[in-house]
Amino acid sequence: MLNPNLDEIQLTKDDYARYSRHVILPEVGLDGQKRLKAASVLCIGTGGLGSPLLLYLAAAGIGRIGIVDFDVVDSSNLHRQIIHGTSWVDRPKIESAKSRILEINPHCQVDLYETRLSSENALQIAEPYDVVVDGTDNFPTRYLVNDTCVLLNKPNVYGSIFRFEGQATVFNYEGGPNYRDLYPEPPPPGLVPSCAEGGVLGVLCGIIGTIQATETIKIILGTGTTLSGRLLLYNALEMKFRELKLRPNPVRPVIEKLIDYEMFCGIPQAKAAEAAAQAEIQEMTVKELKQLLDSGADDYVLLDVRNPHEYDIAKIPGSVLVPLPDIESGSGVAKVKELLNGHKLVAHCKMGGRSAKALGILKEAGINGINVKGGITAWSREVDPSVPEY
């Protein structure tokens, strides 16, 4: 409760000892610690952002924490998702997070929602909580979280990360702007790469996630100045912070109900277009590629369209690197033509998507090719485990 009856909330002897550095702060005090104990926070996601903010919310004494996630821990998560450990690989993230939270604060009530947040369940899940924290990494869920908070009149503590840059703000708080004021329309599908494709500095998640935790605590305490109306931008490479002002858009559409956010963001249309494009491109499996390599045939070129630093990490023997951006710009098309010199073309990337896109561009230039299904990831898993999977 953001406005609890403090006379009904009691701090235990353990609370006094555990939160002693809090309660001696004038801006927190006994009443503030009681507010934290009475508060409830819903965290959407237990990934890079959810990990640090959940740790610090639990450590701060938040009485009730809800977690929404349906994924399992993967070893590739561990460089940034610090709430999880190696022993939890292939097990549910929410169970891992709960275990760690209770290690930090055994008095915290932890509610688990092992499900994908959707228009059908979002209002019911979020309704009991005072503050919602958005730790997601995709546009449909960000719009869903925003609209849910608007309909329920709840603060939405937002953060996002990519490579070496992050941003944070507070939406829908005390008449301030919401996510649709920052992004009235979603970007075209595929325009913004995911962290799996573009990468992310692990400690960046800790910085932005901790800022989200700080804003959440300030909202509950009712102290300080929040980021409502300000978008905080952080560049880790330059170690610089800057701010942009945000204001509510007076002509923005009124949010009256939750909608189909996949459709709103154009995901089904993009998938249909991608499927149609790929249907015209011949595919082979990594095992078929292995047979081709072992056959000693020399009438083909194996094209790798990943970025140079990915090629340095892992490569399939005999592959030639021509990055997708070069093909998109046109310079790579001429290079591919030169490489082929009448030979057949086989292309791959990390998982198959970028190579399919490259082959679509090359097809328009009169070059047909075969796409390796699953890319070098499938090669590592099914053919040669010594090739690093990243």
Buried (B, 14 or more C-beta within 10 A) or exposed (E): EBEBEBEEBEBEEEBEEBBEEBBEEEEBBBEBBBBBBBBBBBBBBBBBBBBBBBBBBBBBBBBBBBBBBEBBBEEEBBEBBBBBEEEBBEEBBBBBBBBBBBEBBEEBEBBBBEEEBBBEBBBEBBEEBBBBBBBBBBBBBBBBBBBBBBBBEBBBBBBBBBBBBBBBBBBBBEEBBBBBBBEEEBEEBBEBEEBEBEBBBEEBBBBBBBBBBBBBBBBBBEBEEBBBBBBBBBBBEEEEEEEEEBEEEEEEEEBEEBEEBBEBBBBEEBEEEBEEBBEEBEBBBBEBBBEBBEEEEEEBBBBBBBBEEBBEBBBBEEBEBBBBEBBBEEEBBEBBBEBBEEEBBBBBBBBBBBBBBBBBBBBEEEBEBBBBBBBBBBBBEEBBEEBEBE
